Amino acid sequence: MFQEYDVIVVGAGHAGCEAAAAAANMGSKVLLVTMNLQTIAQMSCNPAMGGIAKGQIVREIDALGGYSAIVSDESMIQFRMLNRSKGPAMWSPRSQNDRMLFSQKWRERLEQTPNLDFYQDMVKEIIVEGGKASGVVTGLGHHIKARAVVLTNGTFLNGVIHIGEKKFGGGRAAEKAATGLTEQLVSLGLESDRLKTGTPPRVDSRSLDYSKMEEQKGDEEITGFSYTNSKKPKEQRSCWITYTNSQVHELLKTGFDRSPMFTGRIEGVGPRYCPSIEDKINRFAERDRHQIFVEPEGWNTVEIYVNGFSTSLPEDVQYAALRKVPGFENVKFFRPGYAIEYDYFPPTQLNYSLETKQIANLFFAGQINGTTGYEEAACQGIMAGINAHLKTKNEKPLILKRSEAYIGVLIDDLISKGTQEPYRMFTSRAEFRTLLRQDNADLRLTEISYRLGLASQERMDKVLSKRNEVEEIKTVLKNIQLEPGEINGLLEQLGSSSIIEKQRVEKILLRPNLQLKDIAQHVPKVQEALNSFQLESVEQAEIQTKYQVYIDKEKDLVSRMRQMEDLAIPDSFNYHSIQALSAEAKEKLNRIKPQTLGQASRISGINPSDVQILMVYMGR
């Protein structure tokens, strides 16, 4: 039944879909194996993409030739650019999506991808020969050969679902868990552990009273995620905001004695930044209310996602408490919230390519590495797919640096520091976030994608055109000078000090409360000079002009840190031979085996003196 494949991808969630598409688009013959072909790219939790730092990741995936951004644009029901009141390093695109349409669009994309086959079955074992992964064994007993295997198992590895005192096996609501793989991988020398995540109840929109809630509309201008001309909606659906109260909290507390989280039935650690509602009222007892986001699940459904009310309390407690939330007095459940506990493999066991150190040609991506979130999974998926393809061709892996992409930050954090709780990306995790903005992901990464064969000539030409336009616009802003009479009226309106002699537009633009579009609307000659340029290029030129000092500082810091990144440490390096290193440093360096001095410096527990000792020793 089966030919020999270049790459087999196990699991068709966000990581698996991106991995399969990337490897296939680069020319590998790929098989995507999933337990249920009807749930490809399912949004298991909230029907949304992007958000703080996550939106930047989606745009980076797009620049690398992935599909997440295009699918998000094609299935969105609402779009918002978050943090517009802050600097551009914080601007983060976010979409509310039609859950069923999102999955459908992903499947259409995959089915139109050459070199990609599908098969529905559970993978229970990896074929390992001579220390290398060389295929998979399925639940139906098929042995399928491949030159590389990518595991993207999500929450399915020995998954257990908890609702109050009820507990049953499952990888997602109404879907069975995957068994056998963890045990085999542990027997081959890999270490596994348990994590947990949760999801809120889904309810019937027709049973809610929206007059008691605050409406949250989308942006008037839909920027979207993709740098391509992806199709975006002509209209949008609103979300709504309401709040818990002391009555809700008291009712929730009545179920604490039956809570699997508080009674110790759940062993895995949950996501710190997305706590359950019972965890919120327990940890933040001083707060008398918590925000609830009421999010539609699509264009043609009445199902509602109750964001902010994630829980594993008994159904009767969930129901009674939710009925005390304003607007939910007559709520009808579609299904209760639940927690799910699953196996993951601490990511310090991986190389930067996401290939396991223990077993060659075996790659991990997504929640199996301890992350949480669709975007975190998808970006690991595209990197694992790219590197699995490159490995089969005996080519060097693609490694993105921390200064090149949020994806580089995420992978470096996982490999160097590991994680003992579900890892979520934030802008604060990136030390070079002024360089890693959502607006310039195409300028940063499309050239890499083009070299790999993922980005088309058309996309590359578009980026080169944008780059040239930006430089032209910056020259225009440098050359146009404004007289006091031309600009002072606008400056006074904005509460900014007047100018007393003529100044270049680029200098005036440095004022924090002034935007280029304001100047253009007020001064006809500026508007006329910018008319022939793309709006995207004008925005990019404005950001670069306004923040050039900060951008230059970060670039200088990157170049100074590059020295440590370029100091490679051989795998065979014996840290125990260096007497001056602390016992903790020896143990962690030997376990993680950093590839560079820069990576060694970011390992938790490695202090600056340890790095200096290594530097001196390597210098000798």
C-alpha positions as CSV (number, residue, x, y, z in Angstrom):
1,M,0.0,0.0,0.0
2,F,2.8,2.4,0.8
3,Q,5.8,3.7,-1.0
4,E,8.9,4.9,0.9
5,Y,8.6,8.5,1.8
6,D,11.2,11.2,2.4
7,V,9.3,12.6,5.4
8,I,6.4,11.3,7.5
9,V,4.6,13.8,9.6
10,V,2.6,12.4,12.6
11,G,-0.4,14.6,13.6
12,A,-2.4,17.1,11.6
13,G,-2.7,20.0,14.1
14,H,-1.1,23.4,13.5
15,A,2.4,22.1,13.8
16,G,1.8,19.0,11.6
17,C,0.1,21.0,8.8
18,E,2.9,23.5,8.6
19,A,5.6,20.7,8.7
20,A,3.9,18.7,6.0
21,A,3.4,21.7,3.7
22,A,6.9,23.0,4.1
23,A,8.6,19.7,3.4
24,A,6.4,18.9,0.5
25,N,6.8,22.4,-1.0
26,M,10.5,22.0,-0.8
27,G,10.3,18.8,-2.9
28,S,10.1,16.0,-0.3
29,K,7.6,13.2,-0.8
30,V,5.5,13.5,2.4
31,L,2.9,11.4,4.2
32,L,0.7,13.1,6.7
33,V,-0.7,10.6,9.2
34,T,-3.5,11.6,11.5
35,M,-6.0,9.8,13.6
36,N,-8.9,11.7,12.1
37,L,-8.8,13.4,8.7
38,Q,-12.0,15.3,9.6
39,T,-10.2,17.4,12.3
40,I,-7.2,18.6,10.2
41,A,-6.0,22.0,11.7
42,Q,-8.8,22.0,14.3
43,M,-8.8,24.9,16.6
44,S,-9.1,22.8,19.8
45,C,-9.4,25.8,22.1
46,N,-10.3,29.4,21.2
47,P,-11.2,30.2,17.6
48,A,-8.5,32.9,17.2
49,M,-5.1,33.5,15.8
50,G,-2.4,36.0,16.7
51,G,-2.3,38.3,19.7
52,I,0.7,39.7,21.7
53,A,3.9,38.3,20.1
54,K,1.8,35.5,18.6
55,G,0.7,37.8,15.7
56,Q,4.4,38.5,15.0
57,I,5.0,34.7,14.8
58,V,2.1,34.2,12.3
59,R,3.6,36.9,10.1
60,E,7.0,35.3,10.3
61,I,5.5,31.9,9.3
62,D,4.0,33.7,6.3
63,A,7.3,35.3,5.3
64,L,8.9,31.8,5.5
65,G,6.3,30.5,3.0
66,G,3.9,28.8,5.5
67,Y,0.1,28.8,5.2
68,S,-1.1,29.9,8.7
69,A,-1.4,33.6,7.8
70,I,-3.3,33.0,4.5
71,V,-5.7,30.6,6.2
72,S,-6.3,33.0,9.1
73,D,-7.1,35.8,6.6
74,E,-9.4,33.7,4.6
75,S,-11.4,32.4,7.6
76,M,-11.4,35.5,9.9
77,I,-14.6,37.0,11.2
78,Q,-12.9,39.9,13.0
79,F,-9.5,41.6,12.9
80,R,-7.8,43.8,15.4
81,M,-4.3,45.3,15.7
82,L,-3.5,45.2,19.4
83,N,-1.4,47.7,21.2
84,R,-1.7,50.5,18.6
85,S,-1.3,53.0,21.5
86,K,2.2,51.7,22.1
87,G,5.3,51.7,19.9
88,P,5.4,49.5,16.7
89,A,7.5,46.8,18.4
90,M,4.3,46.0,20.5
91,W,1.8,46.1,17.6
92,S,0.3,42.6,17.4
93,P,-2.3,41.5,14.8
94,R,-5.1,39.2,16.1
95,S,-8.0,37.6,14.3
96,Q,-11.2,36.0,15.4
97,N,-11.9,33.0,13.1
98,D,-14.6,30.8,11.9
99,R,-13.5,27.5,13.4
100,M,-14.9,25.2,10.7
101,L,-13.8,27.4,7.8
102,F,-10.3,27.6,9.2
103,S,-10.0,23.8,9.2
104,Q,-11.6,23.6,5.7
105,K,-9.2,26.2,4.2
106,W,-6.2,24.4,5.7
107,R,-7.4,21.1,4.2
108,E,-7.9,22.7,0.8
109,R,-4.4,24.1,0.9
110,L,-2.9,20.8,1.9
111,E,-4.8,18.8,-0.8
112,Q,-3.6,21.3,-3.4
113,T,0.0,20.8,-2.3
114,P,2.0,18.5,-4.7
115,N,4.1,15.6,-3.1
116,L,1.7,15.3,-0.1
117,D,-0.2,12.2,0.7
118,F,-2.7,11.6,3.6
119,Y,-3.5,8.5,5.7
120,Q,-5.9,8.1,8.7
121,D,-4.5,5.9,11.4
122,M,-2.8,6.1,14.8
123,V,1.0,5.9,14.9
124,K,2.0,3.6,17.8
125,E,5.7,3.2,17.2
126,I,8.7,4.8,15.4
127,I,10.9,2.4,13.4
128,V,14.4,3.0,14.6
129,E,17.4,1.3,12.8
130,G,21.0,2.0,13.7
131,G,20.0,4.9,16.0
132,K,18.0,6.6,13.2
133,A,14.3,7.0,12.7
134,S,13.4,5.3,9.4
135,G,9.6,5.1,9.5
136,V,6.5,4.4,11.6
137,V,4.2,1.5,12.6
138,T,0.5,2.3,12.7
139,G,-2.3,1.0,14.8
140,L,-3.5,-1.2,11.9
141,G,-0.1,-2.7,11.7
142,H,1.3,-1.0,8.7
143,H,5.1,-0.5,8.5
144,I,5.7,2.7,6.5
145,K,9.3,3.6,5.7
146,A,10.7,7.2,5.5
147,R,14.0,9.0,5.7
148,A,12.8,11.3,8.5
149,V,9.9,11.5,10.9
150,V,8.3,14.6,12.5
151,L,6.2,14.0,15.6
152,T,3.5,16.7,16.2
153,N,1.2,14.8,18.7
154,G,-0.3,17.8,20.5
155,T,-2.2,16.8,23.6
156,F,-2.8,13.2,22.4
157,L,0.1,11.3,24.0
158,N,-1.6,9.4,26.8
159,G,-4.1,12.2,27.1
160,V,-6.5,12.2,30.1
161,I,-9.5,14.5,30.3
162,H,-10.8,15.8,33.7
163,I,-14.2,17.2,34.5
164,G,-14.7,17.4,38.2
165,E,-14.3,13.9,39.7
166,K,-14.8,12.3,36.2
167,K,-11.7,11.2,34.4
168,F,-11.3,9.4,31.0
169,G,-8.7,8.9,28.3
170,G,-8.8,11.3,25.4
171,G,-6.6,13.7,23.3
172,R,-9.5,16.2,22.8
173,A,-13.2,16.2,23.5
174,A,-14.8,13.1,21.8
175,E,-11.4,11.9,20.5
176,K,-9.3,9.1,21.8
177,A,-5.8,9.4,23.1
178,A,-2.6,8.1,21.4
179,T,-0.8,5.3,23.2
180,G,2.4,3.5,22.8
181,L,4.7,6.2,21.5
182,T,5.8,7.7,24.8
183,E,6.7,4.3,26.2
184,Q,8.8,3.4,23.2
185,L,10.6,6.8,23.1
186,V,11.4,6.5,26.9
187,S,12.7,3.0,26.3
188,L,15.1,4.5,23.7
189,G,16.5,6.9,26.2
190,L,14.3,10.0,25.9
191,E,12.8,11.6,29.0
192,S,9.1,12.5,29.2
193,D,6.9,14.4,31.7
194,R,3.3,15.6,32.1
195,L,1.7,19.0,31.4
196,K,-2.0,20.1,31.5
197,T,-4.1,22.6,29.7
198,G,-7.8,23.5,29.8
199,T,-10.6,24.9,27.8
200,P,-13.9,26.7,28.8
201,P,-17.5,25.7,28.2
202,R,-19.1,26.3,24.8
203,V,-22.6,27.8,25.0
204,D,-25.6,28.7,22.9
205,S,-25.6,32.4,21.6
206,R,-29.4,32.4,21.5
207,S,-29.5,32.0,25.3
208,L,-27.3,35.1,26.0
209,D,-28.4,38.7,26.7
210,Y,-26.0,40.9,24.9
211,S,-27.6,44.1,26.2
212,K,-25.7,43.5,29.5
213,M,-22.3,43.2,27.8
214,E,-19.8,45.6,26.2
215,E,-19.5,45.3,22.4
216,Q,-16.0,44.8,21.0
217,K,-15.8,45.6,17.3
218,G,-13.0,44.9,14.9
219,D,-10.7,47.5,13.3
220,E,-12.2,49.5,10.4
221,E,-9.1,48.7,8.3
222,I,-8.4,45.0,8.1
223,T,-4.6,44.7,7.7
224,G,-4.6,40.9,8.1
225,F,-1.6,38.6,8.6
226,S,-0.3,37.6,5.1
227,Y,2.0,39.7,3.0
228,T,0.3,38.2,-0.1
229,N,-3.0,39.6,-1.4
230,S,-5.0,37.1,0.6
231,K,-8.8,37.4,0.6
232,K,-10.2,39.1,3.6
233,P,-13.8,39.5,4.8
234,K,-15.9,42.6,3.7
235,E,-17.7,42.6,7.0
236,Q,-16.9,41.6,10.6
237,R,-18.7,40.1,13.6
238,S,-18.4,41.7,17.1
239,C,-17.1,40.0,20.2
240,W,-18.5,41.0,23.6
241,I,-17.1,41.6,27.1
242,T,-18.7,40.8,30.5
243,Y,-17.3,40.1,34.0
244,T,-17.5,37.7,36.8
245,N,-18.5,38.9,40.3
246,S,-18.4,37.8,43.9
247,Q,-21.5,35.6,43.5
248,V,-19.8,33.7,40.6
249,H,-16.6,33.3,42.7
250,E,-18.5,32.0,45.7
251,L,-20.4,29.4,43.6
252,L,-17.1,28.3,42.0
253,K,-15.6,27.7,45.4
254,T,-18.3,25.2,46.3
255,G,-16.8,22.9,43.8
256,F,-13.1,23.2,45.0
257,D,-13.4,19.9,47.0
258,R,-14.2,18.1,43.7
259,S,-11.7,20.0,41.6
260,P,-9.1,17.7,40.0
261,M,-6.6,20.6,40.2
262,F,-7.0,21.2,43.9
263,T,-7.4,17.5,45.0
264,G,-4.2,16.5,43.3
265,R,-5.7,14.2,40.6
266,I,-4.0,16.4,38.0
267,E,-0.2,16.0,38.2
268,G,0.8,18.1,35.2
269,V,1.6,21.8,35.5
270,G,-0.8,24.1,33.7
271,P,-0.2,27.3,31.7
272,R,0.9,30.1,33.9
273,Y,-0.5,32.8,31.6
274,C,-3.8,31.2,30.8
275,P,-5.0,30.0,34.2
276,S,-8.4,28.4,34.8
277,I,-11.1,30.4,36.4
278,E,-10.8,28.5,39.7
279,D,-7.1,29.1,39.7
280,K,-7.7,32.9,39.1
281,I,-10.1,33.3,42.1
282,N,-7.8,31.2,44.3
283,R,-4.5,33.0,43.3
284,F,-6.0,36.5,43.0
285,A,-8.5,36.4,45.9
286,E,-8.3,40.2,46.3
287,R,-10.0,40.8,42.9
288,D,-13.7,40.9,42.9
289,R,-14.2,40.4,39.2
290,H,-12.4,38.9,36.1
291,Q,-13.0,39.7,32.4
292,I,-14.9,37.3,30.2
293,F,-14.7,37.5,26.4
294,V,-17.7,36.2,24.5
295,E,-16.4,35.0,21.2
296,P,-18.4,33.7,18.2
297,E,-17.2,30.4,16.7
298,G,-18.0,31.4,13.2
299,W,-20.3,33.0,10.6
300,N,-23.0,30.4,10.5
301,T,-23.2,29.0,14.0
302,V,-24.7,30.0,17.3
303,E,-21.8,28.3,19.3
304,I,-19.9,30.7,21.6
305,Y,-16.5,30.3,23.2
306,V,-16.4,31.7,26.7
307,N,-12.9,33.0,26.8
308,G,-11.6,33.6,30.4
309,F,-13.7,30.8,31.9
310,S,-11.4,27.8,31.4
311,T,-12.3,25.2,34.0
312,S,-12.2,21.6,35.0
313,L,-14.8,21.9,37.8
314,P,-17.9,19.6,37.9
315,E,-20.5,20.5,35.2
316,D,-23.1,21.5,37.8
317,V,-20.7,24.0,39.4
318,Q,-19.7,25.4,36.0
319,Y,-23.3,25.9,35.0
320,A,-24.5,27.4,38.3
321,A,-21.6,29.9,38.4
322,L,-21.8,30.9,34.8
323,R,-25.5,31.8,35.2
324,K,-24.5,34.5,37.6
325,V,-22.4,36.3,35.0
326,P,-24.2,39.3,33.5
327,G,-25.8,38.3,30.2
328,F,-25.5,34.5,31.0
329,E,-28.6,34.2,33.3
330,N,-30.4,31.9,30.9
331,V,-27.3,30.2,29.4
332,K,-27.5,26.8,27.7
333,F,-24.4,24.6,27.5
334,F,-23.2,23.0,24.3
335,R,-20.5,21.3,26.3
336,P,-18.7,21.9,29.6
337,G,-15.2,23.0,30.1
338,Y,-12.5,20.4,30.9
339,A,-8.8,20.0,31.6
340,I,-6.5,17.7,29.7
341,E,-3.3,16.1,30.9
342,Y,-0.8,14.8,28.4
343,D,2.8,13.7,27.9
344,Y,5.6,16.0,26.6
345,F,9.3,15.6,26.1
346,P,11.5,18.3,27.7
347,P,12.9,20.2,24.7
348,T,16.5,20.4,26.0
349,Q,16.7,16.9,24.4
350,L,16.6,18.6,20.9
351,N,19.1,20.2,18.6
352,Y,18.3,23.7,17.2
353,S,16.9,22.0,14.1
354,L,14.3,20.4,16.4
355,E,15.9,17.0,15.7
356,T,16.2,14.8,18.8
357,K,19.8,14.3,20.1
358,Q,19.1,10.7,21.0
359,I,17.6,9.5,17.7
360,A,18.8,10.9,14.4
361,N,16.2,11.9,11.7
362,L,13.4,12.2,14.4
363,F,12.0,15.7,14.8
364,F,9.6,17.1,17.4
365,A,7.3,20.1,17.0
366,G,4.4,21.7,18.9
367,Q,3.0,20.7,22.3
368,I,5.2,17.6,22.4
369,N,8.0,20.2,23.2
370,G,6.1,21.8,26.1
371,T,4.7,24.8,24.3
372,T,1.1,26.1,24.3
373,G,-0.7,27.9,21.5
374,Y,-1.5,27.4,17.9
375,E,1.1,30.0,16.7
376,E,3.9,28.5,18.8
377,A,3.1,25.0,17.4
378,A,2.8,26.2,13.8
379,C,6.2,28.0,13.8
380,Q,7.9,24.9,15.2
381,G,6.1,22.8,12.6
382,I,7.4,24.8,9.7
383,M,10.9,24.7,11.1
384,A,10.8,21.0,11.7
385,G,9.4,20.4,8.2
386,I,12.1,22.5,6.6
387,N,14.9,20.8,8.6
388,A,13.5,17.3,8.0
389,H,13.7,18.0,4.3
390,L,17.2,19.4,4.5
391,K,18.3,16.4,6.6
392,T,17.2,14.0,3.9
393,K,19.2,16.0,1.4
394,N,22.3,16.1,3.7
395,E,22.1,19.9,3.7
396,K,22.8,22.2,6.7
397,P,19.7,22.9,8.9
398,L,18.0,26.3,9.0
399,I,18.7,27.9,12.4
400,L,17.1,31.3,13.0
401,K,18.9,33.5,15.5
402,R,17.3,35.4,18.4
403,S,18.0,38.6,16.5
404,E,16.3,37.3,13.3
405,A,12.9,36.2,14.4
406,Y,10.6,35.5,17.3
407,I,10.7,31.9,16.1
408,G,14.5,32.0,16.8
409,V,13.7,33.3,20.4
410,L,11.2,30.5,21.0
411,I,13.4,27.7,19.8
412,D,16.4,29.0,21.7
413,D,14.4,29.4,24.9
414,L,13.2,25.8,24.6
415,I,16.6,24.2,23.7
416,S,18.7,26.3,26.1
417,K,16.3,26.7,29.1
418,G,13.8,24.0,28.7
419,T,10.4,24.4,30.2
420,Q,8.5,22.8,33.1
421,E,5.3,24.5,32.3
422,P,3.5,25.2,29.0
423,Y,5.6,27.8,27.2
424,R,3.9,30.8,25.7
425,M,5.6,33.6,23.6
426,F,5.5,37.2,24.8
427,T,7.2,40.3,23.4
428,S,9.1,40.6,26.7
429,R,11.0,37.3,25.9
430,A,12.7,38.9,22.9
431,E,15.6,41.2,23.8
432,F,15.6,42.5,20.2
433,R,11.9,43.2,19.8
434,T,12.5,46.6,18.1
435,L,14.0,44.7,15.2
436,L,11.5,41.8,15.3
437,R,8.3,43.8,14.5
438,Q,5.2,42.4,12.8
439,D,5.5,45.0,10.0
440,N,9.0,43.9,8.8
441,A,8.8,40.1,9.0
442,D,8.8,39.9,5.2
443,L,11.9,42.1,5.0
444,R,13.7,39.9,7.5
445,L,12.7,36.4,6.3
446,T,11.5,36.3,2.7
447,E,15.0,36.1,1.3
448,I,15.7,33.0,3.4
449,S,12.4,31.4,2.3
450,Y,13.2,32.2,-1.4
451,R,16.6,30.5,-1.1
452,L,14.9,27.4,0.3
453,G,12.4,27.3,-2.6
454,L,9.4,28.2,-0.4
455,A,8.9,31.8,-1.5
456,S,8.0,32.4,-5.1
457,Q,9.9,34.8,-7.4
458,E,6.8,37.0,-7.2
459,R,7.0,37.3,-3.4
460,M,10.8,38.0,-3.6
461,D,10.2,40.7,-6.2
462,K,7.5,42.2,-4.0
463,V,9.9,42.4,-1.0
464,L,12.7,44.0,-3.1
465,S,10.2,46.5,-4.4
466,K,9.0,47.4,-0.9
467,R,12.6,47.7,0.3
468,N,13.4,50.1,-2.6
469,E,10.2,52.1,-2.0
470,V,11.0,52.5,1.7
471,E,14.4,54.0,0.9
472,E,12.8,56.3,-1.7
473,I,10.3,57.5,0.9
474,K,12.9,58.1,3.5
475,T,14.8,60.2,0.9
476,V,11.6,62.2,0.3
477,L,11.1,62.8,4.0
478,K,14.7,64.0,4.2
479,N,14.5,66.4,1.3
480,I,11.1,68.1,1.9
481,Q,11.5,71.1,4.2
482,L,8.5,72.8,5.9
483,E,8.1,76.4,6.8
484,P,6.7,77.3,10.2
485,G,3.5,78.5,8.6
486,E,3.0,75.2,6.9
487,I,3.1,73.0,10.0
488,N,2.6,75.1,13.1
489,G,-1.2,75.0,12.9
490,L,-1.1,71.2,13.1
491,L,1.6,71.2,15.9
492,E,-0.6,73.5,18.0
493,Q,-3.7,71.2,17.5
494,L,-1.6,68.3,18.8
495,G,-0.2,70.3,21.7
496,S,3.3,70.2,20.3
497,S,5.7,73.1,20.4
498,S,5.9,75.3,17.2
499,I,9.0,75.5,15.0
500,I,10.6,78.9,14.4
501,E,12.6,78.0,11.3
502,K,12.1,75.6,8.4
503,Q,12.7,71.9,9.2
504,R,12.9,68.6,7.3
505,V,9.8,66.4,7.6
506,E,12.0,63.5,8.9
507,K,13.0,65.7,11.9
508,I,9.5,66.9,12.6
509,L,8.3,63.3,12.4
510,L,10.4,62.3,15.4
511,R,7.9,64.0,17.7
512,P,6.1,61.1,19.6
513,N,2.5,62.3,19.2
514,L,2.8,63.1,15.4
515,Q,2.1,60.7,12.6
516,L,3.1,61.0,8.9
517,K,-0.6,60.7,7.8
518,D,-1.3,63.8,9.9
519,I,1.4,65.8,8.2
520,A,0.3,64.6,4.8
521,Q,-3.3,65.6,5.4
522,H,-2.2,69.1,6.6
523,V,0.5,69.8,4.0
524,P,-0.5,69.2,0.4
525,K,3.0,69.0,-1.0
526,V,3.8,66.1,1.5
527,Q,0.6,64.3,0.4
528,E,1.5,64.8,-3.2
529,A,5.0,63.4,-2.7
530,L,3.7,60.2,-1.1
531,N,0.8,59.5,-3.4
532,S,2.7,57.2,-5.7
533,F,3.9,54.9,-2.9
534,Q,2.2,51.8,-1.4
535,L,0.7,52.5,2.1
536,E,2.6,49.5,3.5
537,S,5.9,51.1,2.3
538,V,4.9,54.5,3.7
539,E,4.2,53.0,7.1
540,Q,7.5,51.1,7.1
541,A,9.5,54.2,6.2
542,E,7.7,56.1,9.0
543,I,8.6,53.5,11.6
544,Q,12.2,53.3,10.4
545,T,12.5,57.1,10.5
546,K,10.9,57.5,14.0
547,Y,12.7,54.7,15.7
548,Q,16.1,54.7,13.8
549,V,18.0,55.5,17.0
550,Y,16.6,52.5,18.9
551,I,16.9,50.2,15.8
552,D,20.6,51.2,15.5
553,K,21.2,50.5,19.2
554,E,19.7,47.0,18.9
555,K,21.8,46.3,15.8
556,D,24.9,47.4,17.7
557,L,24.0,45.0,20.6
558,V,23.4,42.2,18.1
559,S,26.8,42.7,16.5
560,R,28.5,42.7,19.9
561,M,26.7,39.5,21.0
562,R,27.5,37.8,17.7
563,Q,31.1,37.1,19.0
564,M,29.7,34.7,21.6
565,E,27.3,33.1,19.1
566,D,30.2,32.5,16.7
567,L,32.2,30.6,19.3
568,A,31.2,27.0,18.7
569,I,31.6,24.3,21.4
570,P,32.2,20.8,20.1
571,D,29.7,18.1,21.3
572,S,32.6,16.1,22.8
573,F,33.6,19.0,25.1
574,N,34.2,17.7,28.7
575,Y,32.9,20.3,31.2
576,H,33.9,18.1,34.1
577,S,37.5,18.7,33.3
578,I,37.2,22.4,34.1
579,Q,37.7,22.5,37.9
580,A,36.7,26.2,38.2
581,L,33.1,25.6,37.0
582,S,30.4,25.2,39.6
583,A,28.9,21.7,40.1
584,E,25.5,23.1,38.8
585,A,27.2,24.5,35.7
586,K,29.0,21.2,34.9
587,E,25.8,19.2,35.3
588,K,23.6,21.6,33.1
589,L,26.3,22.1,30.4
590,N,26.9,18.4,30.1
591,R,23.1,17.7,29.9
592,I,22.2,20.3,27.4
593,K,25.5,20.4,25.5
594,P,25.2,24.0,24.1
595,Q,26.4,24.4,20.5
596,T,27.8,27.9,21.1
597,L,29.1,30.1,24.0
598,G,26.1,32.3,23.4
599,Q,23.7,29.4,24.0
600,A,25.7,28.4,27.1
601,S,25.2,31.9,28.5
602,R,21.4,31.6,28.3
603,I,21.0,28.3,30.2
604,S,19.2,28.7,33.5
605,G,21.7,28.4,36.3
606,I,24.8,29.4,34.2
607,N,26.1,32.7,35.6
608,P,28.5,35.3,34.0
609,S,31.5,33.9,35.8
610,D,30.9,30.4,34.4
611,V,30.8,32.0,30.9
612,Q,34.0,33.9,31.5
613,I,35.7,30.7,32.7
614,L,34.5,28.9,29.5
615,M,35.8,31.8,27.4
616,V,39.2,31.7,28.9
617,Y,39.4,27.9,28.6
618,M,38.3,28.0,25.0
619,G,40.8,30.8,24.3
620,R,43.6,28.6,25.5
